[in-house]
Protein backbone atom coordinates (compact mmCIF):
# COMPACT_ATOMS: atom_id res chain seq x y z
CA UNK A 1 0.00 0.00 0.00
CA UNK A 2 1.72 3.15 -1.19
CA UNK A 3 0.37 6.44 0.07
CA UNK A 4 0.63 8.65 -2.97
CA UNK A 5 -2.76 10.30 -3.05
CA UNK A 6 -5.61 11.33 -0.82
CA UNK A 7 -8.04 8.73 0.44
CA UNK A 8 -11.70 9.75 0.48
CA UNK A 9 -12.37 8.33 3.92
CA UNK A 10 -15.74 9.12 5.52
CA UNK A 11 -14.18 11.49 8.06
CA UNK A 12 -11.35 14.06 8.00
CA UNK A 13 -7.89 12.56 7.71
CA UNK A 14 -4.71 14.51 8.37
CA UNK A 15 -2.34 14.11 5.44
CA UNK A 16 -0.34 16.45 3.22
CA UNK A 17 -2.10 14.73 0.31
CA UNK A 18 -5.40 16.49 1.08
CA UNK A 19 -6.77 19.59 2.77
CA UNK A 20 -9.12 17.67 5.08
CA UNK A 21 -7.19 19.12 8.00
CA UNK A 22 -5.07 22.26 8.03
CA UNK A 23 -2.18 22.52 8.76
CA UNK A 24 -1.80 19.28 6.88
CA UNK A 25 1.69 18.35 8.05
CA UNK A 26 2.23 14.65 8.63
CA UNK A 27 5.46 13.18 7.38
CA UNK A 28 7.99 10.47 8.03
CA UNK A 29 11.42 12.06 7.98
CA UNK A 30 14.41 9.80 7.42
CA UNK A 31 17.69 11.61 6.94
CA UNK A 32 20.64 10.20 5.07
CA UNK A 33 22.25 7.66 7.35
CA UNK A 34 18.99 6.83 9.15
CA UNK A 35 18.60 3.64 7.14
CA UNK A 36 21.53 1.31 7.63
CA UNK A 37 22.24 -2.36 7.21
CA UNK A 38 24.65 -5.03 8.30
CA UNK A 39 24.68 -8.59 7.05
CA UNK A 40 21.64 -9.67 9.03
CA UNK A 41 19.24 -6.75 9.38
CA UNK A 42 18.12 -3.34 8.24
CA UNK A 43 17.84 -0.65 10.86
CA UNK A 44 15.50 2.24 10.14
CA UNK A 45 15.31 5.37 12.23
CA UNK A 46 13.18 8.41 11.61
CA UNK A 47 10.74 10.88 13.01
CA UNK A 48 7.06 11.44 12.39
CA UNK A 49 6.36 15.17 12.18
CA UNK A 50 3.00 16.83 12.59
CA UNK A 51 1.44 19.86 14.26
CA UNK A 52 -1.80 18.46 15.62
CA UNK A 53 -2.30 18.84 19.34
CA UNK A 54 -5.44 16.71 19.05
CA UNK A 55 -3.45 13.76 17.72
CA UNK A 56 -0.88 14.22 20.48
CA UNK A 57 -3.66 14.23 23.04
CA UNK A 58 -5.22 11.04 21.65
CA UNK A 59 -1.88 9.25 21.53
CA UNK A 60 -0.98 10.36 25.06
CA UNK A 61 -4.35 9.06 26.26
CA UNK A 62 -3.75 5.71 24.59
CA UNK A 63 -6.65 6.19 22.20
CA UNK A 64 -4.47 6.43 19.12
CA UNK A 65 -1.02 5.20 18.16
CA UNK A 66 1.58 5.87 15.54
CA UNK A 67 2.89 3.11 13.37
CA UNK A 68 4.93 2.30 10.31
CA UNK A 69 3.61 -0.06 7.69
CA UNK A 70 6.50 -1.70 5.88
CA UNK A 71 5.97 -3.41 2.59
CA UNK A 72 8.34 -4.97 0.09
CA UNK A 73 6.46 -5.75 -3.13
CA UNK A 74 9.20 -7.99 -4.47
CA UNK A 75 9.27 -10.35 -1.48
CA UNK A 76 5.64 -9.84 -0.38
CA UNK A 77 6.92 -8.78 3.04
CA UNK A 78 4.39 -6.81 5.06
CA UNK A 79 4.62 -5.79 8.67
CA UNK A 80 3.16 -3.22 11.03
CA UNK A 81 5.41 -1.59 13.60
CA UNK A 82 3.42 0.30 16.25
CA UNK A 83 5.07 3.24 17.98
CA UNK A 84 3.91 5.17 21.01
CA UNK A 85 5.91 8.27 20.13
CA UNK A 86 6.91 10.10 16.98
CA UNK A 87 10.43 8.65 17.22
CA UNK A 88 10.66 5.76 14.81
CA UNK A 89 13.03 2.85 15.14
CA UNK A 90 12.47 -0.53 13.58
CA UNK A 91 14.54 -3.41 12.35
CA UNK A 92 13.90 -5.78 9.48
CA UNK A 93 15.56 -9.12 8.87
CA UNK A 94 17.88 -8.65 5.92
CA UNK A 95 16.57 -11.80 4.29
CA UNK A 96 12.98 -10.52 4.33
CA UNK A 97 13.35 -7.64 1.90
CA UNK A 98 15.01 -7.03 -1.44
CA UNK A 99 14.84 -4.06 -3.79
CA UNK A 100 12.24 -1.35 -3.09
CA UNK A 101 10.91 -1.16 0.47
CA UNK A 102 7.98 1.13 1.23
CA UNK A 103 7.63 2.85 4.60
CA UNK A 104 4.23 4.38 5.32
CA UNK A 105 3.67 6.27 8.55
CA UNK A 106 0.22 6.38 10.09
CA UNK A 107 -1.61 7.46 13.17
CA UNK A 108 -4.51 5.10 13.80
CA UNK A 109 -7.21 4.82 16.42
CA UNK A 110 -6.42 2.19 19.01
CA UNK A 111 -9.77 2.59 20.74
CA UNK A 112 -13.21 3.57 19.50
CA UNK A 113 -13.70 7.32 19.37
CA UNK A 114 -17.40 8.16 19.29
CA UNK A 115 -17.30 11.90 18.63
CA UNK A 116 -14.10 12.45 16.75
CA UNK A 117 -13.30 15.85 15.38
CA UNK A 118 -9.92 17.43 14.85
CA UNK A 119 -8.82 21.01 15.11
CA UNK A 120 -8.36 22.49 11.67
CA UNK A 121 -10.81 20.17 9.92
CA UNK A 122 -12.04 21.65 6.65
CA UNK A 123 -15.06 23.91 6.83
CA UNK A 124 -16.90 21.50 4.54
CA UNK A 125 -17.30 19.32 7.62
CA UNK A 126 -18.85 22.22 9.51
CA UNK A 127 -19.26 21.11 13.12
CA UNK A 128 -19.77 17.44 12.33
CA UNK A 129 -18.16 14.79 14.50
CA UNK A 130 -17.47 11.23 13.49
CA UNK A 131 -17.57 7.73 14.80
CA UNK A 132 -14.10 6.21 14.57
CA UNK A 133 -13.44 2.50 14.95
CA UNK A 134 -10.32 0.71 16.18
CA UNK A 135 -7.72 0.69 13.42
CA UNK A 136 -9.19 3.61 11.49
CA UNK A 137 -6.61 5.91 9.94
CA UNK A 138 -6.49 9.35 11.54
CA UNK A 139 -3.39 10.57 9.72
CA UNK A 140 -0.98 9.25 7.14
CA UNK A 141 2.22 10.38 5.48
CA UNK A 142 3.29 9.98 1.87
CA UNK A 143 5.18 6.71 1.50
CA UNK A 144 8.94 6.84 1.81
CA UNK A 145 10.93 4.31 -0.20
CA UNK A 146 14.44 2.96 -0.01
CA UNK A 147 16.40 0.34 -1.90
CA UNK A 148 17.24 -2.68 0.20
CA UNK A 149 20.30 -4.18 -1.39
CA UNK A 150 22.89 -5.52 0.99
CA UNK A 151 25.60 -5.73 -1.60
CA UNK A 152 25.76 -2.11 -2.75
CA UNK A 153 29.43 -1.42 -2.81
CA UNK A 154 30.73 2.06 -3.37
CA UNK A 155 32.80 0.88 -6.34
CA UNK A 156 35.93 0.65 -4.29
CA UNK A 157 37.19 -1.86 -6.82
CA UNK A 158 35.93 -1.28 -10.30
CA UNK A 159 36.37 -4.99 -11.00
CA UNK A 160 33.37 -5.61 -8.76
CA UNK A 161 31.13 -4.14 -11.44
CA UNK A 162 33.10 -4.46 -14.66
CA UNK A 163 34.64 -7.42 -16.48
CA UNK A 164 37.15 -6.90 -19.24
CA UNK A 165 37.36 -9.97 -21.42
CA UNK A 166 38.85 -11.10 -24.66
CA UNK A 167 36.72 -11.66 -27.73
CA UNK A 168 36.77 -15.26 -28.86
CA UNK A 169 35.90 -14.29 -32.40
CA UNK A 170 37.39 -10.91 -33.25
CA UNK A 171 41.11 -10.46 -33.80
CA UNK A 172 40.74 -6.68 -34.07
CA UNK A 173 38.01 -4.08 -34.04
CA UNK A 174 36.18 -1.88 -31.58
CA UNK A 175 35.48 -2.53 -27.93
CA UNK A 176 31.94 -3.72 -27.30
CA UNK A 177 29.86 -3.34 -24.15
CA UNK A 178 27.06 -5.45 -22.71
CA UNK A 179 24.90 -4.28 -19.78
CA UNK A 180 22.85 -7.42 -19.27
CA UNK A 181 24.94 -9.20 -16.66
CA UNK A 182 25.80 -8.86 -13.00
CA UNK A 183 28.87 -6.91 -14.10
CA UNK A 184 29.30 -4.70 -17.15
CA UNK A 185 30.91 -6.79 -19.86
CA UNK A 186 33.59 -4.98 -21.83
CA UNK A 187 34.87 -7.08 -24.68
CA UNK A 188 38.19 -6.25 -26.32
CA UNK A 189 39.36 -7.73 -29.58
CA UNK A 190 42.05 -10.36 -29.34
CA UNK A 191 44.85 -7.92 -30.14
CA UNK A 192 43.54 -5.16 -27.88
CA UNK A 193 43.09 -7.54 -25.00
CA UNK A 194 46.70 -8.70 -25.29
CA UNK A 195 47.83 -5.07 -25.20
CA UNK A 196 45.60 -4.45 -22.22
CA UNK A 197 47.05 -7.42 -20.30
CA UNK A 198 50.56 -6.24 -21.05
CA UNK A 199 49.83 -2.71 -19.84
CA UNK A 200 47.91 -3.88 -16.80
CA UNK A 201 51.01 -5.64 -15.53
CA UNK A 202 52.68 -2.26 -15.12
CA UNK A 203 51.35 -0.50 -11.98
CA UNK A 204 52.52 2.88 -13.27
CA UNK A 205 49.97 2.71 -16.11
CA UNK A 206 46.80 2.20 -14.11
CA UNK A 207 45.67 5.77 -14.61
CA UNK A 208 46.15 5.40 -18.32
CA UNK A 209 44.00 2.30 -18.43
CA UNK A 210 41.38 4.00 -16.28
CA UNK A 211 41.13 6.94 -18.67
CA UNK A 212 41.42 4.94 -21.87
CA UNK A 213 39.39 1.84 -21.20
CA UNK A 214 37.34 2.16 -18.01
CA UNK A 215 36.20 5.79 -18.19
CA UNK A 216 34.26 5.52 -21.48
CA UNK A 217 32.62 2.31 -20.25
CA UNK A 218 31.50 3.85 -16.96
CA UNK A 219 30.27 6.99 -18.69
CA UNK A 220 28.23 4.94 -21.14
CA UNK A 221 26.88 2.81 -18.27
CA UNK A 222 25.66 5.89 -16.39
CA UNK A 223 23.93 7.14 -19.52
CA UNK A 224 22.35 3.71 -19.98
CA UNK A 225 20.99 3.76 -16.41
CA UNK A 226 19.60 7.25 -16.73
CA UNK A 227 17.71 6.33 -19.89
CA UNK A 228 15.79 3.52 -18.17
CA UNK A 229 12.17 4.08 -17.19
CA UNK A 230 11.19 3.65 -13.54
CA UNK A 231 10.11 0.02 -13.90
CA UNK A 232 13.10 -0.89 -16.04
CA UNK A 233 15.41 0.71 -13.51
CA UNK A 234 13.85 -1.21 -10.62
CA UNK A 235 14.24 -4.43 -12.56
CA UNK A 236 17.83 -3.65 -13.51
CA UNK A 237 18.74 -2.84 -9.91
CA UNK A 238 17.14 -6.05 -8.72
CA UNK A 239 18.93 -8.17 -11.30
CA UNK A 240 22.32 -6.57 -11.82
CA UNK A 241 24.91 -5.73 -9.25
CA UNK A 242 26.57 -3.07 -11.40
CA UNK A 243 23.26 -1.19 -11.66
CA UNK A 244 22.84 -1.09 -7.90
CA UNK A 245 26.37 0.10 -7.33
CA UNK A 246 26.38 2.78 -9.97
CA UNK A 247 22.87 3.94 -9.12
CA UNK A 248 23.94 4.36 -5.49
CA UNK A 249 26.81 6.50 -6.73
CA UNK A 250 24.48 8.57 -8.89
CA UNK A 251 22.09 9.11 -5.98
CA UNK A 252 24.94 10.11 -3.70
CA UNK A 253 26.08 12.63 -6.29
CA UNK A 254 22.52 13.95 -6.64
CA UNK A 255 22.28 12.86 -10.27
CA UNK A 256 18.74 12.25 -11.54
CA UNK A 257 17.03 11.73 -14.87
CA UNK A 258 16.86 15.51 -15.08
CA UNK A 259 20.60 16.00 -14.72
CA UNK A 260 22.57 17.45 -17.58
CA UNK A 261 25.13 15.50 -19.65
CA UNK A 262 27.77 17.77 -18.17
CA UNK A 263 26.85 16.68 -14.63
CA UNK A 264 26.90 13.01 -15.65
CA UNK A 265 30.30 13.51 -17.23
CA UNK A 266 31.63 14.95 -13.97
CA UNK A 267 30.06 12.15 -11.94
CA UNK A 268 31.78 9.48 -14.05
CA UNK A 269 35.11 11.17 -13.39
CA UNK A 270 34.39 11.34 -9.68
CA UNK A 271 33.62 7.61 -9.56
CA UNK A 272 36.98 6.85 -11.17
CA UNK A 273 38.88 9.44 -9.14
CA UNK A 274 39.81 11.77 -11.98
CA UNK A 275 40.88 9.22 -14.59
CA UNK A 276 41.96 11.82 -17.14
CA UNK A 277 44.34 13.51 -14.72
CA UNK A 278 45.72 10.14 -13.67
CA UNK A 279 46.09 9.02 -17.27
CA UNK A 280 47.90 12.18 -18.29
CA UNK A 281 50.12 11.83 -15.24
CA UNK A 282 51.05 8.30 -16.28
CA UNK A 283 51.94 9.42 -19.80
CA UNK A 284 54.04 12.30 -18.50
CA UNK A 285 55.77 9.94 -16.15
CA UNK A 286 56.60 7.61 -19.00
CA UNK A 287 57.87 10.49 -21.16
CA UNK A 288 60.05 11.70 -18.32
CA UNK A 289 61.64 8.31 -18.00
CA UNK A 290 59.68 7.19 -14.97
CA UNK A 291 59.88 10.40 -12.92
CA UNK A 292 56.50 11.93 -12.06
CA UNK B 1 -21.36 23.18 -19.15
CA UNK B 2 -18.53 21.22 -20.47
CA UNK B 3 -20.35 18.12 -21.53
CA UNK B 4 -20.30 18.33 -25.29
CA UNK B 5 -16.57 17.75 -25.60
CA UNK B 6 -14.36 16.91 -28.55
CA UNK B 7 -14.15 20.47 -29.83
CA UNK B 8 -11.99 20.40 -32.88
CA UNK B 9 -12.42 16.68 -33.46
CA UNK B 10 -12.26 15.72 -37.08
CA UNK B 11 -13.89 12.64 -38.48
CA UNK B 12 -17.31 11.13 -38.49
CA UNK B 13 -17.63 9.45 -35.12
CA UNK B 14 -20.21 10.55 -32.62
CA UNK B 15 -18.75 13.09 -30.24
CA UNK B 16 -17.99 11.50 -26.89
CA UNK B 17 -18.67 13.52 -23.75
CA UNK B 18 -15.61 14.62 -21.86
CA UNK B 19 -15.28 13.64 -18.25
CA UNK B 20 -15.43 16.59 -15.90
CA UNK B 21 -13.27 16.53 -12.82
CA UNK B 22 -15.30 16.43 -9.63
CA UNK B 23 -13.60 16.97 -6.30
CA UNK B 24 -15.57 15.25 -3.61
CA UNK B 25 -15.38 15.34 0.13
CA UNK B 26 -17.71 12.93 1.86
CA UNK B 27 -18.47 11.92 5.38
CA UNK B 28 -20.87 9.59 7.04
CA UNK B 29 -23.89 11.20 8.61
CA UNK B 30 -25.72 8.19 10.00
CA UNK B 31 -24.19 4.73 9.96
CA UNK B 32 -27.54 2.96 10.54
CA UNK B 33 -29.30 4.82 7.75
CA UNK B 34 -26.35 4.66 5.39
CA UNK B 35 -26.47 8.41 4.78
CA UNK B 36 -23.52 10.51 3.72
CA UNK B 37 -22.95 14.20 3.31
CA UNK B 38 -21.17 15.08 0.09
CA UNK B 39 -19.47 18.32 -0.83
CA UNK B 40 -18.77 18.36 -4.56
CA UNK B 41 -16.77 20.89 -6.53
CA UNK B 42 -15.93 21.14 -10.18
CA UNK B 43 -13.17 23.52 -11.28
CA UNK B 44 -14.89 24.00 -14.66
CA UNK B 45 -18.51 23.70 -13.60
CA UNK B 46 -20.90 20.95 -14.61
CA UNK B 47 -24.61 20.74 -15.32
CA UNK B 48 -25.72 17.17 -15.58
CA UNK B 49 -25.56 13.84 -13.89
CA UNK B 50 -22.85 12.70 -11.55
CA UNK B 51 -21.96 9.15 -10.65
CA UNK B 52 -21.06 8.23 -7.10
CA UNK B 53 -18.84 5.20 -6.56
CA UNK B 54 -17.44 3.58 -3.50
CA UNK B 55 -13.74 2.99 -3.92
CA UNK B 56 -11.22 0.63 -2.44
CA UNK B 57 -7.99 1.82 -0.87
CA UNK B 58 -6.30 1.43 -4.24
CA UNK B 59 -8.99 3.54 -5.90
CA UNK B 60 -10.86 0.73 -7.65
CA UNK B 61 -14.64 1.31 -7.87
CA UNK B 62 -17.12 -0.88 -6.02
CA UNK B 63 -20.81 -1.10 -6.82
CA UNK B 64 -22.65 1.35 -4.63
CA UNK B 65 -26.33 1.77 -5.61
CA UNK B 66 -28.11 4.72 -4.07
CA UNK B 67 -31.51 4.68 -2.44
CA UNK B 68 -32.01 8.45 -2.45
CA UNK B 69 -30.30 11.80 -2.79
CA UNK B 70 -31.19 15.33 -1.70
CA UNK B 71 -29.80 18.75 -2.43
CA UNK B 72 -28.73 21.15 0.30
CA UNK B 73 -32.28 22.44 0.74
CA UNK B 74 -33.55 18.89 1.28
CA UNK B 75 -35.18 18.63 -2.14
CA UNK B 76 -35.09 15.06 -3.47
CA UNK B 77 -32.95 14.47 -6.55
CA UNK B 78 -33.50 11.83 -9.21
CA UNK B 79 -31.45 8.73 -8.57
CA UNK B 80 -30.87 5.77 -10.85
CA UNK B 81 -28.37 3.19 -9.66
CA UNK B 82 -25.37 5.24 -8.61
CA UNK B 83 -26.31 8.18 -10.85
CA UNK B 84 -27.74 11.43 -9.55
CA UNK B 85 -29.22 13.88 -12.05
CA UNK B 86 -29.98 17.56 -11.93
CA UNK B 87 -27.06 18.85 -9.92
CA UNK B 88 -25.75 22.14 -11.23
CA UNK B 89 -22.16 22.68 -10.13
CA UNK B 90 -20.94 26.24 -10.45
CA UNK B 91 -17.26 26.43 -11.29
CA UNK B 92 -15.27 26.25 -8.08
CA UNK B 93 -18.34 26.51 -5.86
CA UNK B 94 -19.18 23.75 -3.40
CA UNK B 95 -22.48 21.92 -3.80
CA UNK B 96 -23.77 20.09 -0.76
CA UNK B 97 -25.73 16.89 -1.21
CA UNK B 98 -26.94 14.13 0.97
CA UNK B 99 -27.17 10.57 -0.24
CA UNK B 100 -28.47 7.35 1.16
CA UNK B 101 -26.92 4.04 0.15
CA UNK B 102 -29.26 1.16 -0.62
CA UNK B 103 -27.17 -0.94 1.72
CA UNK B 104 -25.74 0.91 4.69
CA UNK B 105 -21.97 0.55 4.70
CA UNK B 106 -18.88 2.46 5.70
CA UNK B 107 -17.22 3.39 2.45
CA UNK B 108 -14.94 5.88 0.78
CA UNK B 109 -16.71 7.70 -2.06
CA UNK B 110 -15.73 9.45 -5.24
CA UNK B 111 -17.71 11.26 -7.90
CA UNK B 112 -17.36 11.39 -11.65
CA UNK B 113 -19.37 12.46 -14.65
CA UNK B 114 -18.92 9.37 -16.85
HADDOCK unambig.tbl for C-alpha pairs under 7 A between the chains (distance, minus, plus):
assign (segid A and resid 8 and name CA) (segid B and resid 25 and name CA) 6.70 0.50 0.50
assign (segid A and resid 8 and name CA) (segid B and resid 26 and name CA) 6.93 0.50 0.50
assign (segid A and resid 8 and name CA) (segid B and resid 108 and name CA) 5.06 0.50 0.50
assign (segid A and resid 8 and name CA) (segid B and resid 109 and name CA) 5.97 0.50 0.50
assign (segid A and resid 9 and name CA) (segid B and resid 108 and name CA) 4.74 0.50 0.50
assign (segid A and resid 10 and name CA) (segid B and resid 26 and name CA) 5.63 0.50 0.50
assign (segid A and resid 10 and name CA) (segid B and resid 27 and name CA) 3.92 0.50 0.50
assign (segid A and resid 10 and name CA) (segid B and resid 28 and name CA) 5.37 0.50 0.50
assign (segid A and resid 10 and name CA) (segid B and resid 107 and name CA) 6.67 0.50 0.50
assign (segid A and resid 10 and name CA) (segid B and resid 108 and name CA) 5.80 0.50 0.50
assign (segid A and resid 11 and name CA) (segid B and resid 27 and name CA) 5.08 0.50 0.50
assign (segid A and resid 124 and name CA) (segid B and resid 39 and name CA) 6.74 0.50 0.50
